[in-house]
Amino acid sequence: MTKCIVPAERTKYVTYAIRDIVVKAQQLEAKGKQILYLNIGDPPVYDFETPAELRQIVIDKIRQSNAGAKKNVSTYCDSMGIPEARQAIARHAVEDKGIKNITPGDVIISSGASEAITIAIAALIDPGNNIMTPSPGYPLYSGQIPVYHGEQNPYFLNEETGWQIDFDELERRVNDRTKAIVVINPNNPTGANYSKESILNILQFAEKYNLVVFADEIYDKLLIDGQRHISIASLSQSVPVVTFGGLSKNYIMPGWRVGWAIFHDPLKMMIDYREAINKLLRARLCSPHPQQYMIAPALDGDDGHLPEVIDKIRRRRDITFDMLNAIPGISCVKPGGAFYAFPQIQLPEGINDEQYVIELLEKTGVLVVYGKGFGQKPGTNHFRIVFLPDEDLLVRAYKLIGDFTEKFYDKYHFSPSR
Ligand SMILES: Cc1ncc(COP(=O)(O)O)c(C=O)c1O
């Protein structure tokens, strides 16, 4: 008799709404429906270009690769990454991000920030431990924690204060099994950027409860309206901070899988933890190699592509903010960074954001991601928009959302309060 292969129970908790919803969109597309993709934070899919000089570096490295070990381009590299890239990341951490005393030995290179994040979680938690994660926040964190038998411990961000951290909420959530707190700055999906005061409060909180801070700063160069990004580790005198970064977003190359982690450890509290991470890094050999040669030229370059990128993002953010807030029943906080908005939608009793988003997709072809995929306060409904598409497409999509929402409310005889 054939017996089914049973997957591990823990995989049940791994959800990733950003891609899960695409399956539905693809089914509709196969039936001829035109889909307006506002769901994935992948700039080159829209009119953003990976800088040509960086692409050329990788092409050259791959061409040289049949020269083999002598040229050191086709072999496995050091598990922590190639030396010149680690030097550049350390230099950039000190000179641009203001993090003190970082050396190349404090840097690891990974397949996207995702791999560094996953390894950092894997090396930290034992069954029953928890990590505090922002809610809403990027779902990789909340999805990976249960894989290592940890417990999710979301802290709710405050929409009324522009999605800032609520420090009373942190005090309510922390417990004696908490090992770390994740801070995503600027945040995905809200686009919030944190002030110096907030960052100092986070550090004080982490110090009080002996937590490692996981500072996800993958969008640190994508700030709108001249806002300044403050790296959490730059203000830490004593708290251990692991900062995640990479080329995916700032340098428009998500699929190239270039990320890293920087360890700031003023009181040398992470020596054993870092060795545990290094063991996991060695076990997976190394992250892809030719791409790592782009890191130094990218970080040492003049970021000439960024003004245009930020200008486009600002214009698209403004259209998003204005048009969504003009729709009765929808309200949206103005994002200050990254390229996401997380509007709230009022819905009739018994209907949730997933149902709204699926019906929106079926009726209009507009694809956004339901808020529950990122976590949100119980009783509230949201959806995430990626505002990377060009202005014409965004205007078209927001008109469709407006018309659809009006009809949706009519169907349920529902009147939004604003
Ligand atoms: C907050 C956040 N962290 C990490 C990642 C993963 O980045 P990478 O492409 O470097 O794996 C993303 C990707 O969207 C993200 O939004």
The ligand as an ORCA input file, in Angstrom:
! r2SCAN-3c Opt
* xyz 0 1
  C      12.048     44.191      5.381
  C      12.696     43.222      4.477
  N      13.758     42.518      4.900
  C      14.376     41.627      4.123
  C      13.949     41.388      2.839
  C      14.662     40.347      2.008
  O      15.658     40.955      1.256
  P      16.656     40.121      0.320
  O      16.186     40.285     -1.086
  O      17.990     40.783      0.522
  O      16.641     38.720      0.769
  C      12.860     42.094      2.330
  C      12.358     41.835      0.966
  O      11.353     42.318      0.519
  C      12.218     43.037      3.166
  O      11.170     43.742      2.751
*
